[in-house]
Amino acid sequence: MSSSTMVIIIVCVVFGIIYKMYKKHLEFKANTLNSNKTSDEESEQLKQQVEKLTERVQILERIVTDEGYQVQKDINNL
């Protein structure tokens, strides 16, 4: 084999390796984006759940601190 043929073969192999690496990089990037979308959806659901629970706790605090509740509790204790 001549030296120019060897150079062409080496260049082809190097470009083939670089192409495969780039392809893997694009796959990884796509998987990361899909994962982030899933995480964002889960995060939004958790935020909504926390808001609902916060509202419920506020309502319960209002009920417990209400004077009528204390009177009813005293009546029930008798």
WOKATA-V846968 format. One record per residue. PHI is phi in radians with two decimals (* if undefined). PSI is psi in whole degrees, -180 to 180 (999 if undefined). BURIAL is b if it has 24 or more other C-alpha atoms within 12 Angstrom, else e. Layout:
PHI/PSI/BURIAL ; PHI/PSI/BURIAL
This chain:
*/143/e ; -1.48/165/e ; -1.16/-33/e ; -1.19/-35/e ; -1.15/-42/e ; -1.08/-42/e ; -1.10/-44/e ; -1.10/-43/e ; -1.11/-45/e ; -1.09/-43/e ; -1.09/-42/e ; -1.11/-42/e ; -1.14/-44/e ; -1.09/-46/e ; -1.14/-35/e ; -1.10/-43/e ; -1.14/-44/e ; -1.08/-41/e ; -1.08/-44/e ; -1.13/-39/e ; -1.11/-42/e ; -1.12/-41/e ; -1.10/-44/e ; -1.09/-39/e ; -1.07/-44/e ; -1.12/-39/e ; -1.11/-44/e ; -1.07/-43/e ; -1.10/-42/e ; -1.12/-43/e ; -1.11/-39/e ; -1.12/-43/e ; -1.11/-43/e ; -1.11/-40/e ; -1.12/-41/e ; -1.13/-38/e ; -1.10/-43/e ; -1.11/-43/e ; -1.10/-40/e ; -1.11/-41/e ; -1.14/-44/e ; -1.11/-40/e ; -1.10/-42/e ; -1.13/-41/e ; -1.10/-42/e ; -1.15/-38/e ; -1.08/-44/e ; -1.10/-41/e ; -1.13/-42/e ; -1.11/-41/e ; -1.07/-43/e ; -1.11/-44/e ; -1.14/-37/e ; -1.09/-43/e ; -1.08/-42/e ; -1.13/-41/e ; -1.12/-41/e ; -1.09/-41/e ; -1.13/-44/e ; -1.11/-40/e ; -1.10/-39/e ; -1.12/-41/e ; -1.15/-45/e ; -1.20/-35/e ; -1.50/-4/e ; -1.24/138/e ; -1.11/-36/e ; -1.07/-35/e ; -1.14/-42/e ; -1.13/-41/e ; -1.09/-45/e ; -1.08/-39/e ; -1.12/-43/e ; -1.10/-41/e ; -1.10/-44/e ; -1.16/-31/e ; -1.26/-23/e ; -1.31/999/e
